[in-house]
């Protein structure tokens, strides 16, 4: 039976250069920043046999929180939710149990980004870049001739529950084993304090956990460069632009246009393209949204058209989807409306643009 993977908590960032040998800081974090609450929470709760309502009530959060779209939490709220989950799960080896649920079939940004990669070094760069889509964590990477060390840094302020931090280390070990189909043992694992059930973790990792300033895991150079059997670069190139746009919604300095653009990427396939629907997603009135766009020198219709045109070109250039199907993915009620709009944007037909892209 397929078991959904957990989109583990994560960090943001500038690009990691796999060729560099020095310490690379992926990002800096702000304790006041918020992060999207993804569907992974619902998946992992179901997989663990834990009732979502019990977790949310214990955390002092609304019973329907996981059913809402576009929910964001501060790091402190994430930690509180995790503590409630941990209490309800009542599993002394919770991080190991979660690590064993990670599945190649799960489409969650961090797991997908990693599994499509050529090897661990590429996976680290990608997963760090898109982890803000699912939670608060900064990843720092030290890559040298001996191996690759992945170190976890959390936002200033209250620190995460120990099990939550441990899950991050377990994730990397589980990921490498899943992607390479080899029982790779990390060269070293560290934690700031002694773990409960140390023997269980030693058995899982295949190495003892030593005390260190941070939670970290180190892989030998040959293991960090071992090819991922799940690598799929065309698939990654197809989805990466949308992940990048979704990330722009979370950036503190994102413009109103960026936020509308990001919202439309998720709403258009469901046929939602009205300014009222987008304003509701962004939790402002439609009048306020239009005023902010006007102040920025644009309009809702302009952003909508730009988003649709960019997506149309992307689908035409990177997929074999018929133009009729693309029209529905862009939120049109019928293909003829899409054809007329596309010709107005480009002066060409979708078929001609696709042919040119192939050439």
ABEGO torsion letter per residue (X at the ends): XBBBBBBBBBBBEBBBBAABABBBBABBBBAABBBBBBAAAAAAAAAAGBBAAAAAAAAGBBAAAAABBGBBBBAAAAAAAAAAAAAAAGBAAAAAAAAAABBAABBBAAAAAAAABABAAAAAAAAAAAAAAAEBBBBBBBBBAAEBBBBBBBBBEBBBBAAAAAAAAAAAAAAAAAAAGBBBBBABBBBABBBBGAAAAAAAAGBBBBBBABBBBBBBAAAAABBBAABBAAAAAAAAAAAAAAAAAABAABBAAAAAAAAAAAAAAAGBABAAAAAAAAGBBAAAAAAAAAAAGBBAAAAAAAAAAAAAAAAAAABABBAAAAAAAAGBABAAAAAAAAAAAAGBBAAAAAAAAAX
